[in-house]
Amino acid sequence: MSEESPRTERVEKVGDFTVYISGEEAKSEDKENAKKKETLLTFHDIGMNHKTCFEKFLNHEDIKCLHERFVMYHIDAPGQETGAENLSNDFQYPSMKALSDMVGNVIDHFALHDIVCFGVGAGANILCRLALSSKWKEKILGLIVVEPCTATASFKEWGETKIECWQLNSKGFTDGTTKYLRYHHFERKSGKPSQELENNFVDDMKKNINPHNLAAFLKSYMERIDIIKEAKTCIKDKTISTTAYIMVVTGEHSVHKELSEQFFHALSEYDRKKYSILKPDSGASVLEEKPDTMAEGLLLFIQGLGLVPTLRTRSMSRTGSFGSTGRSASMSED
């Protein structure tokens, strides 16, 4: 495969969101020879922004050719941008539901349609709410949600989060706050994640994320409403999205596995053909611990939507099948 040219991002403010756009359509003089591009929209987890949550995975050798076929809209939650200044004390941080409506405003602002949405953790939770909305659901073609954390916070989580938010505001990143966020991203029921991955996460967070602003986002996440109940209500009332296909992703040993499975089963009661679940043999941090498995699952899901049918990993090309279980070396077009 030829060497890729450097990719650039265009940055736009849409309300309180910062949106980073890469892979935009060719200029008018080039459109005759340009391939039509699809649309991917991402939303990150707590303690992260689009750069620290998605950049490494989307540049993984098994998935990086998606850049050539998609225009990507990466959304950073308010105040979570790299180098962000403190949000003002009178800034009312949006609820998770309000954040999902704000994503809908981004969709309207750029006149997007047939969108593939990709969210992790808190971002997955926000995009799930968007897919269940009556206003924007018809514009979403597919939704990939990694550890969507769809239930309300437990009393234990609520108490711990209150303490960590106070520490983030008063002391910044402490051993306690980093331990709390490590747990959210990496805790598992068996085995241990790579210490290097954990350390890299903490380093990236301290380098890129404003602790004062993170406390506000964390508080909003802690006050989330149960999506599973909402999904079941939508199913009962037949108002659930009739358009979006959804892939739920959870690590086989993840502490979030049960809730992710509950959300999947709530969806599949409505239409088993439209909803799937991927459970790599890893902890909670699937993008970091199993990027090759995640890449192949994501690609197969996108192709199931009828997009980029000729794009495949090299192992798929060698076998002539999308059912390969071997490690994929990279992605190419036939």
C-alpha positions, 0 to 999 in steps of 0.5 A: 500500500502506498505511503499515506499523506499527512491528514489534517483536521479542521476545527469548528465550534458548534455550540459548546462542542469542539468538532474536529473534522478530518478526511473532508470531501475533495475540492470541487475540481477533484470531485469527478475522480474522487470516491464518495466518502461515508460519515463517521462521528465519534464521542469519547469517554471520561478522562479523555478527548477525541485525541486520546480516546480514538487517535491511536486505534484509528491509526492502527494498521488494521483500520487506518484505511478508513481515513481514505473512505470516511469523513470523520467528525470527532466531538470533544465534550465541553471543556475536554479539549487538549489545553482547555481553560477552566470552564466558568464557575457559572457554566451549567454542565449539560446532562447526558441527555442534553449532550446527546441533543447537542450531538443532534445539533452537530448533525443538523449543523453539518447536514449529516445523514447515513452516519456511523456513530462510534462511542466509548464509555460515557460517549457511548452512553450519549450516542445511545440516547441519540439513537433512541431519540425521535428527532435524529434517529433516522439519520443514524445508519449504524452505532458502535458502542464500547462499554456503554455503561447504560445503568444509573450509577450505583450508590457506591459509584455516586459516593466515590464520584462525589469525592473524586470531583471534589479532589479534581476541583481542589487538588487536580489529579491525585493518586485517588482520582487517577485510581478511580479513572484507571478502574473505569477504563481498565478494571477486569474480573480476571487477569491484569491489564498492561501496566504500560497501557495504564501508565500511558492513559494516566500520562495522556490524561494529565497532559491533555485534560483539564481536571476542573473541567473533567470534574464537571463532565464526571458529575454529569456522567454520574447523574446519568439516567438508566438507558436500559429502561428507556430502551425497553419503554421504546420497544414496548411503545414501538418508538425505538429507532427503525433505522440504526443497526447497533453493535455493542462491544464489551470485554469478556472479562470487563466489570461492565460486561453484564450491563452491556449484555443487558442493553444488548438483550433489551435491544434484541428483544425488538429485532435480533437481526439489527443488533449484535454484540462483540466480546473480545477476550480482554478487560474493559479497554478493548480499543487498547487491549484488543485493537486487532479484534476490534478493528475486524469487528468494526469493519465487518459491522460497517460492511454489514451496513453496505459500506466500503464492501471492498475494504478488508484486512490483509488476512481477509484478502488472503483467505477470501473470507471475512471469517478469518480468526487470524491476526490481521496485518493491515487493511487494503482495498481489493 
